[in-house]
Amino acid sequence: MQDVDIKTREGTMDAKLFHPDGHGQGLGQGPGVILLTDAMGSRPVFEAMARRLAKAGYVVLLPNVYYREGRAPFLNMHGSFADEAFRKHILGLIATLTPERVMMDAAAELDFLSAQPEVKGQRVGVVGYCMSGAIAVHMAAGFPDRIAAAASFHGGRLATDAPESPHLVVGKVKGELYFGHADQDGSMPAEAIARLEAALKQAGVKAQSELYAGARHGFAVEGMAAYDKDASERHWSKLLELFGRTLQA
């Protein structure tokens, strides 16, 4: 793991970079992947997830999505959304990630990966969790020639009436999309899933949208109250299959 700094138009994004095992030959090479955190930001569990992806053969960038608020890790990122003060704190952080900032940061992350000699291929993969599932979709739509695959796990608010709703931009995507929905997720109820799937079908984009029965919002991330080992392992299988067929060719 390397600590890296990425210059953006609004500051310096701190991030961590993970490489495959070079088997004694220095840093290992592989396709690039951007791993986006959930609303709680960068922390050891996501570093462990990045290492797992790197072990599978990818050069993984784990950015601090909240870098404008300071370098990771942040204090006061542990709590329950049932606590009003904690909920307001986290929602306030999420609100800083405007659509314009998301695209600005995505461009910086993609440029950084493309400049790394260990990254193989011109196109990368993106995976997001919780609020960053929507970011992953917007990145795939905003940079269709640079992103070969994007995945969202227990992503929220993917099909709403908002003008920036992710389902409205899927027609711009050239890569493959994967959605793993928790069936007990107030941020992505059944009607929203149906709306997203209708948009995917109408756009003709290559995509999978699957329901994880019995899973709750946050099922994929160890340490979360909703963590579900079986659902999480299914998510890993689906994610590695997606990247395997889109980035390894």
ABEGO torsion letter per residue (X at the ends): XBBBBBBBAAEBBBBBBBBBBAGGAEBBBEBBBBBBBBAAEBBAAAAAAAAAAAAAGBBBBBBBAAAAAEBOBBBGABEBAABAAAAAAAAAAAAABBAAAAAAAAAAAAAAAAABAABBEABBBBBBBEAAAAAAAAAAAABAAABABBBBBGBBGABBABAABAAAAAAABABBBBBBBBABBAABBAAAAAAAAAAAAAAGBBBBBBBBBGBBBGAABBGBAABBAAAAAAAAAAAAAAAAAAAAX
